[in-house]
Amino acid sequence: MADALYGDDPEPGEPFPAGRLCVPVRPGGSGFVMRLFRTPVGGRAAVAFTDPGLLRAVLGADQPWILLSEPALRALAEPLDVRELRIDPVLTAPRPATTSVPLPEPRRRPLTALAS
């Protein structure tokens, strides 16, 4: 039995590479830039989807995206010190409300003379 290990093979216990991934991007200075997201504990993570329909369901129909392989996505994220990759995330927090609430005017107290 010849079980050869290759550089592209996943380690035992790791999921197989996802293949081509839909990666959310945003407009940048000379093209598009990969969007990064926050994990529930505040860490940064790259996010990708295995299907454009899943991406649209989570991020909206107007979210631009590009196709990348998992190794290419990890290579883009590594210089940014982003080690976590979330594929097909479904649990997201709702977008914060954009309405502003007026703050009350500060109450002014009259000045009183200090007793000597």
KEKE-3310 file (N, C-alpha, C; in steps of 0.2 Angstrom, whole numbers, plus 5000, padded with zeros to 4 digits):
npx = (5004:5003:5004:5006:5011:5006:5010:4999:4989:4976:4979:4977:4960:4957:4946:4943:4950:4940:4938:4933:4929:4917:4921:4918:4920:4926:4926:4942:4957:4964:4955:4948:4946:4948:4935:4935:4930:4923:4924:4913:4920:4928:4940:4948:4942:4943:4930:4921:4911:4903:4894:4886:4873:4871:4880:4873:4862:4866:4874:4868:4860:4868:4881:4897:4908:4922:4929:4939:4952:4954:4968:4973:4965:4969:4982:4981:4976:4985:4997:4990:4989:4978:4971:4960:4947:4931:4919:4904:4896:4882:4876:4874:4876:4863:4863:4869:4858:4855:4850:4850:4850:4844:4854:4850:4850:4863:4860:4861:4868:4866:4879:4886:4891:4905:4906:4915)
npy = (4994:5010:5025:5040:5056:5072:5089:5097:5090:5088:5088:5074:5073:5086:5096:5092:5102:5116:5119:5129:5145:5157:5173:5187:5204:5221:5237:5244:5253:5250:5241:5227:5222:5210:5206:5207:5199:5199:5188:5180:5182:5193:5191:5192:5186:5177:5175:5164:5157:5142:5143:5155:5158:5156:5165:5177:5176:5177:5189:5198:5203:5213:5212:5212:5199:5187:5173:5162:5150:5139:5138:5150:5160:5159:5162:5176:5181:5178:5187:5197:5193:5185:5171:5163:5154:5155:5145:5146:5153:5154:5160:5176:5192:5204:5219:5234:5247:5262:5274:5289:5294:5308:5317:5322:5339:5346:5348:5364:5370:5383:5394:5394:5404:5401:5398:5408)
npz = (5000:4995:5002:4999:5004:5000:4997:4995:5000:5013:5031:5042:5049:5045:5036:5018:5005:4999:4986:4972:4978:4983:4986:4997:4992:4992:4984:4980:4980:4967:4961:4967:4985:4997:5009:5026:5041:5058:5071:5083:5095:5093:5085:5069:5053:5037:5025:5015:5002:4996:4986:4975:4978:4992:4997:4993:5001:5014:5014:5005:4990:4983:4986:4980:4973:4971:4963:4971:4975:4989:4994:4988:4994:5007:5006:5003:5015:5024:5025:5032:5044:5047:5051:5052:5043:5038:5031:5022:5032:5042:5053:5058:5065:5066:5055:5062:5067:5058:5062:5071:5088:5096:5108:5125:5130:5140:5158:5165:5180:5192:5197:5213:5227:5236:5253:5265)
capx = (5000:5008:5000:5011:5008:5008:5010:4992:4984:4975:4981:4971:4956:4955:4941:4946:4949:4933:4938:4932:4925:4914:4924:4916:4925:4924:4930:4948:4961:4965:4951:4944:4949:4945:4932:4937:4924:4924:4921:4910:4925:4932:4945:4947:4942:4941:4924:4920:4905:4903:4889:4884:4866:4873:4883:4868:4857:4869:4877:4864:4861:4872:4888:4902:4912:4926:4930:4946:4953:4955:4974:4974:4962:4973:4988:4979:4974:4991:5000:4986:4988:4971:4972:4954:4943:4924:4916:4897:4894:4875:4874:4877:4872:4860:4867:4867:4853:4859:4846:4853:4846:4847:4856:4847:4854:4865:4857:4866:4867:4868:4885:4884:4897:4908:4906:4922)
capy = (5000:5016:5031:5046:5062:5078:5096:5100:5086:5090:5084:5070:5077:5093:5095:5093:5109:5117:5120:5136:5148:5164:5177:5194:5209:5228:5241:5246:5258:5248:5235:5224:5220:5205:5209:5203:5199:5198:5182:5182:5184:5198:5190:5193:5180:5178:5172:5162:5153:5137:5144:5162:5159:5156:5172:5182:5175:5180:5196:5202:5203:5218:5211:5209:5193:5184:5166:5160:5143:5140:5141:5157:5164:5159:5166:5183:5183:5177:5193:5202:5190:5182:5163:5159:5155:5153:5143:5145:5155:5156:5164:5182:5197:5209:5225:5239:5252:5268:5280:5292:5296:5314:5317:5327:5345:5345:5353:5369:5372:5390:5394:5397:5407:5397:5402:5408)
capz = (5000:4995:5004:4998:5007:4995:5000:4994:5004:5020:5036:5044:5053:5042:5030:5012:5002:4997:4979:4971:4983:4982:4992:4996:4991:4992:4980:4983:4976:4960:4959:4973:4991:5001:5015:5032:5046:5065:5074:5089:5101:5091:5080:5062:5049:5030:5024:5009:5001:4991:4981:4975:4981:4999:4998:4993:5006:5020:5013:5001:4982:4980:4988:4975:4975:4966:4964:4973:4978:4997:4995:4986:4999:5013:5004:5003:5022:5029:5027:5036:5051:5047:5051:5052:5037:5039:5024:5022:5038:5042:5059:5058:5069:5061:5054:5067:5065:5056:5064:5077:5093:5099:5115:5128:5132:5147:5162:5168:5187:5193:5201:5220:5230:5241:5260:5268)
cpx = (5004:5004:5005:5007:5011:5007:5003:4987:4983:4977:4975:4967:4954:4951:4945:4945:4942:4933:4937:4927:4923:4917:4921:4921:4922:4928:4936:4951:4962:4961:4947:4948:4945:4942:4934:4931:4927:4921:4917:4914:4929:4938:4943:4947:4940:4935:4923:4913:4906:4898:4887:4877:4867:4875:4878:4863:4860:4871:4873:4865:4866:4879:4892:4906:4916:4927:4938:4946:4955:4963:4976:4971:4966:4979:4987:4978:4980:4995:4997:4985:4981:4972:4966:4950:4937:4921:4909:4894:4886:4873:4878:4872:4869:4864:4864:4862:4857:4855:4850:4848:4848:4848:4852:4852:4857:4862:4862:4863:4869:4874:4883:4891:4899:4908:4913:4922)
cpy = (5006:5023:5037:5052:5068:5084:5099:5096:5088:5086:5080:5074:5084:5091:5096:5100:5110:5118:5128:5139:5155:5168:5184:5199:5216:5232:5244:5251:5256:5241:5233:5222:5215:5208:5204:5204:5198:5192:5184:5184:5190:5197:5191:5186:5181:5173:5170:5157:5148:5138:5152:5163:5160:5163:5177:5182:5178:5187:5201:5202:5207:5217:5208:5204:5191:5177:5165:5153:5144:5142:5148:5162:5165:5163:5174:5185:5182:5183:5198:5199:5187:5175:5159:5160:5151:5151:5142:5147:5156:5160:5170:5187:5202:5216:5230:5244:5259:5274:5282:5294:5303:5314:5323:5333:5344:5350:5358:5371:5379:5389:5397:5399:5402:5401:5402:5407)
cpz = (5000:4996:5004:5001:5002:4999:5000:4998:5011:5025:5039:5049:5051:5037:5023:5009:4999:4990:4978:4976:4981:4988:4991:4996:4991:4987:4983:4978:4968:4959:4965:4979:4995:5007:5020:5037:5053:5067:5080:5095:5099:5086:5073:5058:5042:5030:5017:5008:4996:4985:4981:4979:4989:5001:4998:4998:5013:5019:5009:4994:4979:4982:4982:4978:4969:4968:4965:4975:4985:4998:4993:4991:5005:5012:5005:5010:5026:5030:5031:5043:5052:5046:5050:5046:5039:5032:5026:5029:5037:5048:5059:5062:5064:5061:5059:5063:5063:5058:5070:5082:5096:5106:5119:5130:5139:5152:5165:5175:5188:5198:5208:5223:5235:5248:5262:5275)
residu = (MET:ALA:ASP:ALA:LEU:TYR:GLY:ASP:ASP:PRO:GLU:PRO:GLY:GLU:PRO:PHE:PRO:ALA:GLY:ARG:LEU:CYS:VAL:PRO:VAL:ARG:PRO:GLY:GLY:SER:GLY:PHE:VAL:MET:ARG:LEU:PHE:ARG:THR:PRO:VAL:GLY:GLY:ARG:ALA:ALA:VAL:ALA:PHE:THR:ASP:PRO:GLY:LEU:LEU:ARG:ALA:VAL:LEU:GLY:ALA:ASP:GLN:PRO:TRP:ILE:LEU:LEU:SER:GLU:PRO:ALA:LEU:ARG:ALA:LEU:ALA:GLU:PRO:LEU:ASP:VAL:ARG:GLU:LEU:ARG:ILE:ASP:PRO:VAL:LEU:THR:ALA:PRO:ARG:PRO:ALA:THR:THR:SER:VAL:PRO:LEU:PRO:GLU:PRO:ARG:ARG:ARG:PRO:LEU:THR:ALA:LEU:ALA:SER)
# end
